[in-house]
Amino acid sequence: FFSSRRRHTRYISVTGVQTCALPISKPMNFNRFLVIPSAIATMTAMWIAKIQSVAAAGFLLASLFSHTVALRLLFLSLAVILALTLVLTEAKHSRTVLRYLPPAMPAFLLWALWSGASIFWSLEPDRADKEFRNEIIYAGLAYWSCFIAGQYAGLRRKSFVIGILLVSWVLLCTISIKAFLTHNPHLGWHGGPGMHSSVLLVVMPCFLGWQTLHLLGYSNDQGQRFNRVVSCMLALGVASAVAIDSRTVWIGFILQGLLWIFLVTGWRKQSLNPHGVAAERSFARLIFVTLGVLAIALFVAYQRRDGLEGIVSDGRLSLWQEALRYIAGQPWLGYGFGRGSVRPALEGAFTVGQMHAHNLFLEVSLQTGITGLVLFLFLLGS
């Protein structure tokens, strides 16, 4: 077909005879027919991206509860399959809208390779193989699929996932408070104070981060209304933390609060947003209130389990000494990947059964040696 700017005669050679094609005065726009399947493909990709982002968010929300393994795997499988579909579809059409790999994926793969290699010298290869699937393969797939899901713009603007998160949070805290009132720490889906402490230490900084954006002036009128909801979620989280008999969560709150003060003070000095806190006195007042809350948290942590005497007599201190002794026996390679790699030895050394070191960095050193600890720190830094 010829464009209207080139209205000339086209000659086509057919069996040696010059034939003349009719000149086309008005070009036929066949592109409009090509737009239809392209639009259908685009809409299909958008719906796949939307469902994939919801599936990834569902996986994260199901992970808040300790007894939802089947639901977690269902959401994870759906998120991974849809993420693969999006990536393959984009690669087929030579588009570069998505970033395929997270920036920290090379560091994760290094850590995964070393952890997988440690199975060969593990004290319990079967346990190490199972832990490798749970902690490396499943976690890696979750990390990648959530990274793909986070690039969907519609999820950042508005989504019912936020509502599901808030409902899940209210349910979690209610379960924890009910367990305290009924003297039943292992209640239903949630599994006890240890699990709830971990969830609090992960989710509360997210709510605090939203409050920080509001503090620095990065929220509109709708965000200010949502900020009141976030404030209620923070208060509910603190109430549930009081309800559980755990000192660790309060120590974690203290460390997170000090880090938050350090970061927010630095951001304030840089004056990233001129529409942030208007008066320095208001900002200083907020810092003092935060320090007061941290002082209360320190008092609660001190009072839990017989105060300073309970802290000094904590069994973790003896356990860490035993873990260091085992690390010195196999410093570079460790005893094989997987929590509980020296479980029989630790259980024999203490009257109360101890499956692991109750310290992440000591546990990593026990499992994969100092080499694995360096790779793990590199992963955290990435």
N, C-alpha and C positions, 0 to 999 in steps of 0.2 A: 504494500500500500504506500501511497505517496502522500506527502504532506501538502497542504494547500499552497505552500510557498514554492513548491516545485511541480507546477502543473504542466507536465510535459508528457510526451508519449514514450512508453516503455516498449521496447522490442524484445520479444522472446524468440529464441531460435528453436523451432520445432521441425524436426526431420529435414533440416537444411533450408527450410523456407522461412523467410522473415515475415513474422506476423506482427500486427500492431495491436497493442492493448488499448482499450478506450481510456482516454485521459480522465482522471477523477477530479472533478471540480470541487467537490465537497468531501473531505476525508471522513471516513467512517471511524468513529471513536470506539474501537473495540476494547479500550482500557476499562470502560465501565463494566464490561462483562467480567474482566479479570479482577475488579475490585470486590465483587461479591464473594468469591471463595476466600480472598485475602481477609475481608472483614470477618467472615465466619471463623477463619483460623485465629484471628486476633482475639475475637470474643471467647473462643474456646480456651485459648491460652490464658486469658484473664480469669476465666472461671476456674481453671485448673490451679492458677496461682492463688486465688482466693481460698479454695478448698484446702490447698496444701498449707497455707499459712494458718488456717484454722486448725488443721490436724496437728501441726507442730506446736501451736499454742495449747491444744488439748493435751499433748504429751507433757508439756511443762506443768500444766495444772494438775494432771493426774500424778505427777511425780511428787507433788506436795503431800500426798497421802502415802503411807507406807505399805498398805495392803491392797494396792491396785496394780499389781504387776501385769496381769492379763490386759487390763485397759491401757496401760502404758505401752505395751508391745503392739497393741492394735493401732493406737495413734501413731506410733513410731513407724510401723510398716507402711501405713497409708501415706505418711509424710515423706518417707524415703522414695516410695514408688512414684508419687506425683512430682517430687523434685527431680528424679531421673527423667521423667517424661518432659518436664520443662526444659531441662538442659539439652536433651537429645533433640527436641523440637527446634530449639534455638540454634543448635549447631547445624542442623539440617538446612536451615534457611540462612545460614551465615550471618546471624545477627549477634550483636555483642551488648545486649541490654543487661544481662546478668553477669555478676562476678561469680565464677564457678567454685572457687576455693577460698576459704577464710584466710586472712593473713597469717594466722598462727598455725595453719595446718602443717607446714613443714616441721615445726617444732613438735607438734603432736605426733607426727609420723616417726620422728626420731625416737621419741619416748616409747611409742608403740613397738617399734622394732627391737629396742633393747629389752623391753618387758617381755615380748614374745620369745626372745632368745633365752631369757632366764628360765623358761620352762624346762630347758634341757638339763640344767643343773639343780632343778627344784627338789626340795625334800619330799614334796607331795605333788608329783606331776599332774595327777588327775584334778586335784583342787586348783592348781595353778592354771590349767587349761580352762576350767569353768570360770574362774575369776577373770581370766583374760577376755573371754567372750563378754562377760557382764560389764567390766570396767573399761575395756579398750574398744572392742568392736561396736557394742551397742552405744557406748558413749560417743564414739567417733561418728557413727551414723546420725545420732541425735544432734551433735554439734553441727555437722554439715547441713542437715535438713533444716535446722533452725536458722542457719545463716542464709540459706536460700529463701526461707519464709520471711525473714526480716527485710528483704529487699522489695517486698510487695508494698506499694505505696498506700493502697487502700487500708491496710492494717494499721498504719501509723496515723491515718486521719481519724477514722472512727470504726469501731467494731464492737460487736457484742461480746468479743473475747474479754474486754475490760470488765464488762458486767459479770461474766462467769468468774473472772479472777476475784472480784469483790465478794461474790456469793461464796466461793470456795474458801476465801480467807475468813469470812464470818463463821462458816461451818467449822473450820479448823479450830479457831479460837473458842467457839462454843463447846466443841468436843473436849478441849483441854480444860476449860473451866468446869464442865460437868464432871470430868474425871476427878478433879480436885474435890468437888463437893460430895461426890459419891465414894471417895477413897478407892477409886479403881483406875490406876495409872495407865493400864493397857486396855483402852476402850475402843472397840469397833475398828474403823478403818485406820486409825492413826498410830497405834502401836506404842505409845508411851512418851514420857518427858524427853528422852534422848532425841527421838525423832523430831519432836516439836521444837526443841532447842535449835536443831539444825535448820529447820524451816524458818524460824524467827530470825536467825542470823543471816539468812539469805534474802528474805523478802523485805524485812524492815528497812534495810538500806535503800531498796527500790522506792518505797514510799517516802523515805527521807530525801531521796534524790529529787522526787517531784516537788517536795516542799522547798528544796533549795532553788529549783527553777522559779518557783513563785516568789521566793525571797529576792532573787536577783532580777525580777521583773520580766521573765520570759513567758508569761502566761497571759492570755486574753481574758475577756469576761467569762467565757465558758470555762476556761481553765481555772479561774478563781472560784467558780461554783464547785467544780470538781475537787478543788483544793480542800474544801470543807469535808468532803467525803473521805479524802485521804487522811485528814486529821483524825477523823473518827476511827479509821482503820489503824492508825498508829496507836491511838489510845486503847483500842481493843487488843492490839498485839502486846502492849505493856501489861494489860490486865491478865492476859493469858500467861505471860512470863512470870507474873507474881504467883499465879495459881500452880505452876509446876515447881517441884522441889529440885531446882537445879541452880548451882552456883556458876556453872560454866557460861550460861547464857548471859548473865549479868557482867561477867568479865569481858565477854565478847562485845556487849553493848558499850562498855567503857572504852575499849580499844577503837571501836567503830566511831564513837562520838568524838574522841580525840582526833582521829583522822579527819572526820568531817569538819571540825573547827579549823584544822590546819589548811584544808583545801579551800573552804569558803573564805577564810581570811585572805588567802592568796588571790582568789578570784576577785575579791572586793578591792584589793589594792591595784589590780590590773584594770579596774573600771571597765569590764567587758560590756556592760550595758548601762548607759546613763540613766535609764528609767528604773533602776533597781531600788534598793532601800534609799529613801529620800534623805533621812537624817542619820548621821553617824551615831547619835545617841540611841536610836532604835536598834541599830545593828549591834552596838555594844551591849544593849540590854538583852538582846537575843542570845549573845554569846554567854552572858552571865547566867541566864536561865538554863542554857544547855549545860554549863558547868555545874549548876545546882542539881540538875537531873542526874548528871554523872556521879556527883557526890552521894546522892540517894542510892544510885545503883551500886556504888562501892560499899555503902553501909549494908544494903541487902545481901550482897555477895559475902560480906564479912560475917553477917549474922547466920547465914545458912550453914548448917552442919557444924555447930559449935565454934563459930568464929575462927580466930587465928589458930587455935589449937587443932581444929578440924582440918585447916589448910595444911599445917605442918605434918599432921599424921595421915594425910591423904595417901592411899595406896598407890596412886600414880607415880609418886616420887620414887618409891622402891621399884616399881615396874620399869620406870625409865632407866634406872641404874642397871637393871637386869638386861634391858634391851641394848644399852650401850656396850655391855659385856659381850653380847652376841654379835653386835656389829663389828667389834674389834676382832672377833674370830674369823670373820669373812668380810673384810672391809670393802673390797672392790666389786665383787660379783653379787653378794647377798645370798639369800637362801631360796630364791625363786619367787616369781610374781604371785600375788594373791594375799589377801588379808588372812592371817592365821598361819603363815608359812612356818613359824616356830611355835605353833600352838601347843604341841605336847610338852615342850620344854617349859613354856610359861605356865601352863597348867600345873606342872609338877613343882614349880618353884613357889607357887602361892596357894594358899588354902582356898581362895575364891578363884574360880575358873577365869582365865584371862585369854581371850582369843587373839588380841592384838595389843599394840603398844600404847593405845590411847593418845597418840601424838602422830600427826600426819607425816612429819619429816623423819621422825625416827622409824616409823613404819615403812616409808619408802626406802630408807637406808637398809632396813632389815630385809626387804624383799629384793631390791635390785642393787644394793651396794652404793658406795659413794658416787660411782659413775651414773647410776640411775638417778640419784638425788640431784646431781648437776644438771642432767637432762630435764628433770622435773622442774627445777628452778628456772631453767631456760624457757620451758613451756609456760610457766606462770608469768614470766617477764614478757613473753610474746603476746 
